[in-house]
Amino acid sequence: MKHGLIGPFGYALLCLAWLAPGSPAHAAAFNGRGVFHFASTGDCAAPSQPAASTCHRIALDVADAHARVDPRTHTIVIAADAAHDRKTVVGDVLLHGSGVAADGQRVPLSLHVLLRRSGNTWKPDTYVHAPVRGTFTAIELEPYQIGVRDGAGVRVLLTAGQARKALAEPSLAARVAGYFVRVRPSDANRPGANDITVSLGMGRLSKPLLRASFTADPPGTAPLDPLLASGTWNLRLQALSSQVPVWAVQRQLFVFGLDASPLLSGVRQRGFDKRDTLELGAVNGTGYLRFNGVEERFPAAASAGAAFMRESFIGLILAWHRRPPATPSAARPAP
């Protein structure tokens, strides 16, 4: 089993959120720190997600940040009032699409653009989330252009054409981001298990960062949404290194909607230590959050789990493992 994805997990974990849909017919404005979603007219990067939904995401990390999405002109503009320092993360944009892999299957793909700002200088990092390795054809992605407010005007950071090219050739996004993420089965003797290890780097120099698994009772390929809402399931994430940057951990707790949990107060301050284990799940629909064996009730487990499986590059792989068997004939032709 081979996997490929490039995702800014800051090294590990990545991406959850809540729904805050904007109108598909009119421009939508988002202001202040928060996670917001807006409408997609195409694929959402999840096997169980309907074709049209509010699955595109903007996360704004700072209180003075603003975003405007205009689906008529397919433009996204991010701004911040203050001149931040130390390469502050202002926010990110996550767009969902799909492409046809080498085996003929159409697979979910996501484009993730992380926006930093130091003074008046903006720096975008571009990543691709994909459940399998390789290049992709017949890309389907809404033609959004991403820009930032620069004085009285707008500076384009990523055109629609560049976005499609990044999805078609994920290695390009890896070069833009400046590092490589590798994924392999955690147990080489059980390559079909929904249990993966994420490493950073190339070849012998790669460093394991995270182990992730998803289990459900009963196991199988039942649709995720009803399972997460009323079933029994467990999402388990274990840090394999203590070198994950604290800012990255703090950001993911924010994007996941976990930063208010008293159980994770220490993690918010120090980040992850090696072997720290975070679990999210439910028993017959009753949600829980567990950290290093200590558990608390978590009523938002279903929505958090669904967002993780849709928006995180790790969740995208775990969700892909649960898909029903497909054949190359299931691939849609190029538009």
N, C-alpha and C positions, 0 to 999 in steps of 0.2 A: 504494500500500500504506500503510495507516494502522495504527499500533499504539498501544496505551495500556496503561500499567501504572504502578503506584505501588509503588516498592520501596525499602527502606532500604539502599541500597548505600553508605550514608554519603555518597554521591555516586556511587559506581560499584560494581563487583563485588558479587555476593552469593550466598552461602549454599551450602556443601557440608557433608558430615559423614559419620560412620561409623554402622553399624547396631548398636544395642544395645537389642533389642526388650524390651518389657514384656508381661506377660500381658494378653490382652484381657478376661479374666474377673475379674481381681483388681487392686487398686490397686498401682501401681508407684512406688518411691521412687528418686530420683536425687540423688546427693550429690557436691559438689566440681566443680572445673573439668572440663568435658568436653562432648561432644555426644552426645545420647541420642535414640533413636527409640522410639516406642510405636505400638501397633496402631491401624489404621484399619479400620472396617467398611464404608467407602464408597469414593468415588473418591480416587485419588492423582493429583496434578497432573503427570501425564506420560502421553503417548500409549501408551508401551510398558509401563506399570506395571499389574500385575494389580489387579482391583477391590478386593481386601482384602489389605492388606500393612502392614508396620510403617513407614509413611512419614511419620506426624506426627513433629515434631521439637521437642525442647527443648535449647537450648544454654545452659550455665551458664558464665559468664565468670570468676567469682571462686571461690577455693577454699572460701569459707565459705557458698556458695550451696547451696540445697536445693530440690527440686521433688517434688511428689506428684501423681500422675495417678490418678484413680478413674474408670474407664470405666462403672461402674454408676451413679454419680451425675452423670457427665459434668462433673467439676470438676478444675481444674488450679490448684494453689496453689504459688507461688514464695516463698521466704524467703531471708534472708541474716542471718548472725549479727552481722556488724560494721556499725557506722554509717558507711557509706562517704561520701566527700566528692567534690566536683567532678563531680557528676552521673555517677557510676560506672555503666557498663552491667553489670547483674547477670546478665542473660541474655535469652533470647527464646523465643517460642513460635511454631511454624509449623504451621498446620492446612491440610489439603488438602480441596478440594471441587470443585464444578463449577457451571456455570450455562448457560442458553441465551442465545446472542447474538442480535442483531437479525436475522441471516440464517437463524436457525433451527438453527444448529449448537450442540451442547453442547460447551463448551470447559472446559478445566481452569482452576481458580481457586485461589489460595492466600491465606490470611489470615496476616499476619505481625505480631506484637506484640513490639516491642522494649521492654524494661523497664530503666529507669534508677532509681538511688536516690541521693539527696543527703541525708545524715543519716538522718532517719526518713521523709523524703518520697519517695514513689514517683511516677515519671512514665512513663506508657505512651505509646509512639508506635505508631500503627496504620497498616498499609499493606496494599494489595491487589496481588497479582501476577496479571496477566491477559495472554494472548497477543494480544488484540485490544482496540480501544477500544470504549467505549459502556457501556450499562447491561445488566444481565442479569436474567433471570427464571428461575423454576423452580429456585431455588438448592438444591443438595444439599450439606449440611455437617453433620457431627456436632455436636450441640448442646452443645458444651463451654462452660463458664463459666470465665473466667480471673480469679484473685484473688491477693492477696499477703498474707503473714502480717503482721498489724498488732497488736503486743502479744500478747494472749492470743486474739485473734480473727482473722478473715479479712475483708479489705476487697475487695469485688468491683470489678475494673477494667473488665471487659467481659462483658456478659451474652451468652447464646446468641442472643438476638434482635438485639442490636447487632452481633454478628458477621455474621449473615445479611444485615442491612441494609448493612453495609460492603461485602460481596461484590456485592450487587445494585446498589449505587451507588458505584463506586470513587472518584468525585469527592469523596464524603464522607470517605473515608479520606485523600485528598489534603489536605483542609482540616484534618483532625486532625493530619496529619504536618507541615503548614505549608509544603510546597513541592510543585512539580509536576515530574515526570519525563516527558520526551518521547522518542519513538523514531522514527527514520526510516531508510530505506535509505541505506547509506553512499554508494552510487552511484545517482543518480537515473535513470541510463540502464539500470540493471540492478535494477529493483525486486524481481525474483523471487529474487535471490541471497540466500543465507543469510549476510548481512553487514549489520550494523545499527550505527547511531550513537546513543548515549544522550546526551541533553542535559538540563540542569537549568534550569528557569525557563519563562517564557511568551513566545511571539512573538519579537520581535527581541532581547529581553533574555535569551533562553536561551543557555546556555554549553555547548558540547560537552565531555563528560567522558570518554567511553569509546567505542572501536570494538570490536565483537565479531563474530567469524565462526566458523562451523563448516563444515568440509569433510571429505569421506570419499572413499575410493577402493574401489569405484566409487561415484559419486554416486547419489542416488536416495532412496527412501523405505523402505529395508530397516529392520526393527526395530532400535531403538537398542541394546538390551541385548547381543545377540550381536555386533553391530558393535563396541561398546566393549570387549567381552571378548576378541575374537580378530581384529578387523579392523584396517584402517588408517584413521586419522582424526586430525583436528587441531582443537583449540579454541584460538582466538587472541584475546587481550585486549590492547588497546593504549590506554594512558592518553593522552588528548588535552589534559590539563590537569595542572599540578603542584599544584593547589589542593585535591586530595582530602585530607581530614583524615588525619593519620597514624594516629589511633586507629581510624579506619574501615578502613584498610588492614591494620593489625595484627589487627583483629578478624576480617577475612575470611580472612587466612592461617590463623588459628586454626580458624575454622569449616570451611574447606576441607581442613584436615589438612595444610597446607603449611608450618606455622611451624617445623618441625624441619629443613627443607631448608637445607643450607649455601649453596646457590646463591642463596637469598633472604635471607641474613643482613643485607645492606645495606638491603633493602626493609623489613625488620622494624624497623629503626631510624629511617629517614628517610621512609618512605612512597614513593609513586611520583613520579618526575620525568616531565615531559612527554615523550612518545614512548617511555617504557618499555614493553616488550612482553613479556608472559607467555604462554607456550604450553604446553598440556598435550595429549598425544596418544599414539599408538601406531603402530607399523609391524608388521603381521601379529601383533598381540597383545602386542608388546614395548613397554612403556610408557616414556615419557620426559617430562621437565620441562625447559623451555627458557626462559631469561631473557636478553633482549637478545642472542640468538644463541649464548649459552653453554648447553650441554646436559648433563644428567645423566640416568642411568637412574632410572625412577620406577615400581617394580612396582605401586604402588597407583593407577596412572592410570585403570584401568577403573572402579574403585569411585568414585574422585574425580570422574571425568567423568560417571558416571551420577547421582551426587548433585547435581552442578552443573546438569545438564539437568532434573532433577526439582525442585530446591529454590530455585534462583536465578531471579529474574524475567527475567534475560537468557537463561538456559538454557531457561526455559519458552517463550520466543519462538522461539529457535533450534530447539527440539524440535518446536514447532508447525509450522514451515516444512517439516519433513520428513514430515508426516503424509500418508497417502494421500488423494486427492481425496474429499471428502465432499459429501453433498447434504443439504438441509434435512430430508428425511425421516428422516435418521439421528438427529435430535434425539429424546431421550426425552421423554415427556410429563411434566408436573409431577406430583409425588407427591400 
